[in-house]
Structures are given as C-alpha cells and as structure tokens.
C-alpha cells in the first residue's frame, strides 16, 4: 500500500477544491524584490476539470505589485494562494504571450496526494520502481489540448528559470535545447552563484523564493521557484514537476530576488541563492517536496585543462541524480574547455576521465582522443559522459558515483590518421611461424606513419584462411556493443567491466579471425557454438533487426592486437588474408 506524506493540519487549514466557485477572492504570497514576502490579489475564474486523470486546475486572474506589467512570472511557481486564510494551492501554470496575468493554480490537495513518501518508494523493487515511475509520468502528465482549439494558446507549467553562473555563453547555446526539453529556461550569467554558507542553517516560509542547487563550486546552476507549504520540516514547492525524476536528492537554498525582467514571452525573476536550507527529496507530477535541515549528497568533480595558456583547475560539486548528473557533467566539461581554449575551427583533445563509485565497485575509465574540424569540445563532452549516463540509468543501485575527474590536453591541430595500407610479411605460413603485419597510417599534408606488429601462428592452428582486419576502435566497439542494454549485465560490476572495454580512438586494432560461426554477446565472444545453438542465435540475430539485436554474428576471433598512434585519432579499416598450410 502506498503511504502518502500527509500534513499535520495543525498550522494552516486547506481550502477544499470542491468548494471553489467563480468570483471568489483570494490572496497570494511571493517575493518580488529582495527576500520579503508580499501579497498579491487573486480573482477565481473557475475550475478546469480533468486536466489529467482525476485532477483539476483552478483558473485565476492575478493582480497587484508588478503583475500588470510583467504578467505571470517565471519563478512564481509555487506561490501559495489563500481563500479566507485557508491554503488553496500554488500558482503553477500560465499562458505564454498572454496580455493578462491569468494563471492556473495547482490545488494543495493534489500536491500532497501525488507525492509518496520516500520510504514507500524505496520499498519497491528495482523493476517495480521503474514501472511505478513510468506510470506516474504517464498518469499525471498534463494533457490540456481539449481545453481550447489547437490554434489557441494552451495552459502550460510555468517554466523553471535556471541560472548558470561561471559557464560560457557557448555552453548554454549548445545545451539550451536539451535543457528546455527538460522544462528549464536557462539564464546565462544572470543571477545565480553559490550559496553564501555551506551549512544547512537557513529557514523558509510559504512565499519564499528557493534555489534548487544542481551544481556549485567554480560553476553554479540553480533552479528557482517558490515555497507553497511548510509542514514541520517538510516543504512543498513549485506546484508542478521539476524533472519528473521521482526520488531525488538536491540541496536547496533560500534565495533573494535581485530584480524582475519583464518580457513579452514570459517575465522572470533574477535571483541569487543565500543560506542552504535542506534538500529536495521527491519530484513528482504536481510538486517537489523536501526536508528542512537535511543535507544532500553532491558528487565532487575535478577538471584540469592543460592548455596553451597554462594549467586551469576547476572544482565543482554536481547533483547526484541518475538523469541530472550526466547532463551537468557534460556541460561542466564542455564549459571548462570552452573557457580556456579555442572552440571553433580544427582541433584535437586528449581527455583522461576517471569515475569512482561508492563501496568496492571498480572505477569507470573514459579516456579517449578526439579531433574534428569544429566543435571538438562538444564531441568530447558528450562521448565521454555517455558511459556514465548508461551506468547511472542502468538501475544498478551500487553504481553511485563517489567522485569524477578529467584531465584535458587540447591541441589546435587536427590529429587524425587514416588506415591507408596493410600487408603481411608473407602470404602463406605454417603453425609456429611468425608473421609481421605492417600498417601505413596517412594524415593531412602528406603525413605517413608506418607501424608493424608481430603475430605467431599458434602451434596446432587448423589449415585454411586466416584473416587480419586492421580497423579503428569505433568499428569494433559498434560490432560488440550494438545490442548492449542494462539487462545484458547481471551486476553493476559486470556492466562497468563491459564499459571499460570500450576501445579508445588513438589506436589501430588488428583483429585476427576465421570464417567460422561466432556470435558476439555484449563484451563476450561465443566462438564456434554447436550447430543447434548457432541456428537459435542466428534466428535471434535476424528477428530483432538493426542495432537492437542482442547477438551479433561475425567471424570467429582468434586474437586481437593494438597499434598505438600516439595522440592521433585513427579511422578506417583494411583486411588482408593468410593461407595456413600443413
């Protein structure tokens, strides 16, 4: 049975949704300047039923203060509304480009009823929690299309203003579309900053501004909203979902409004965090909820950029959240590179990444070299953090990041080599013979590098053709990991082992193989299976189709060797063959 966070009902009585009538007058509370909570007026227009299953929204016209000029303001999400001294709910929805401050009020009853206790959700199994979270998203996602024709404006959650400080402008441009898809409205270099204290000593009341801290340190990200209800140490805020992450662990601070910025689209508050207050522990459809005085766990992140202008050191704390941590890590890595190095034009990056997990889990290493004619920093940030995202969203609770570090070495030259020629020292060999495999790597301006490795044909090797394919790491990674899913691993340790097996770009790989039945499971070669098993695996490979197949059929691998290219990215593929004689 789901246990809900129920209020104590001791301090503030609730105004029942069933008693709401058009023409009623109410009072709202919010912060328009500094840290002082002030009143604004609310005229009830009516109740919109079934905005989502078994839920309703109260429609109201707001007035007072600057609202006639600004309309409904981003950052007002959560502002409490009272009728006859009883709490009705929170300002939570608005109409973009509206000429009047007409808002949707989320009833407090729905805010509390749709927020399960942390203990209740933790009691669910891993599989059931995933299904539970999915059901919650589907059940409470606002679908207000029926309220008006498609040509008319629709009522939406008020966007959450997110202040980025310390980030480059290019970072917000690059990641802005993704942030907006999450419901953020990014504001670069406006307000924000780090909380003034590291201790959780702050206090809040209904109507106070809060800043939910997604990142702090040398880079800062804070999402702003308003407190709706305080019940002892529990708080409810925003009146709508933040990220729909379910259980979460994000610190929040009391915030002060520096100024209001009126806009034809959506006005917003420019604010700055002050004292840390507690942590947001749940994020569901109709509100976020948290606990005053409860510290949140952040993941320390250290980035060192060894560029032409010297060594630049960054220390950052990132939210510990399976959805947010990878996105924020990508942004931080990109911004630290963009702040110190040229980000347009051809260039190369060597990045050595190391991610430690809590407990005795093995670390995840994500080192690689990247080169491109442009946007190499963005390419590196996205590629390097993808394994972390996969690990954190796999459902293995033991893969909880302890600390993250990157060392970046940029170059303004495009370091790329193509596999141009491959040959063997002889065309025929016998078991026990030694073969030299020579590879010519070609680059720009006539650059050529010749590399060779030596292979000894095993004693007892069967007669027939032996193939030598020299290729880049991406080709082999794709063939091995195309069907990788979290269900491919039985434990977090095994999954990290598979991810650590991803080959970097700075080598050419010599794969030695035969034309025999072989199937590639994620991270494991199944060579020359019995005929009955080969038939089953072949059908499995062809029936799923595309990259979603769990089994990938390919030649039976005999051995694999690598050829280092230094700080160059290797691309291409060439195959030669050797005839094994008796």
Secondary structure, 3 states (H helix, E strand, C coil): CCCECCCCCCCCCECCHHHCCCCCEEEEEEECCECCEEEEEEEEEEEEEEEECCEEEEEEEEECCCHHHHCCCECCCCCEEEECCEEEEEEEEEECCCCCCEEEEEEHHHHHHCCECHHHHHCCCHHHHHHHHHHHHHHHCCCCHHHCCCCCCCEEECCEEEEEECCCHHHHHHHHHHHHHCCEEEEECCCCCCCCCCCECCCCCCCCEEEEEEEEECCEEEEEEEEEEEECCEEEECCCCCCCCEEEEEEEEEEEEEEEECCCCCCEEEEEEEEEEEEEEEECCCCEEEEECCCCCEEEEEEEEEECCEEEEEEEEEECCCCHHHHHHHHHHHHHHHHHCCCCCCEEEEEEEEEEECCCCCCEECCEEEEECCCHHHHHHHHHHHHHHHHHCCCCCCCCEEEEEEEEEEECCCCEEEEEEEEECCCEEECCCEEEEEEEEECHHHCEEEEEEEEECCCCCCCEEEEEEEEEHHHHHHHHHCCCCHHHCCCHHHHHHHHHCCCCCCEEEEEEEECCCEEEECCEEEECCCHHHHHHHHHHHHHHCHHHCCCEECCEEEEEEEEECCCCEEECEEEEEEEEEC
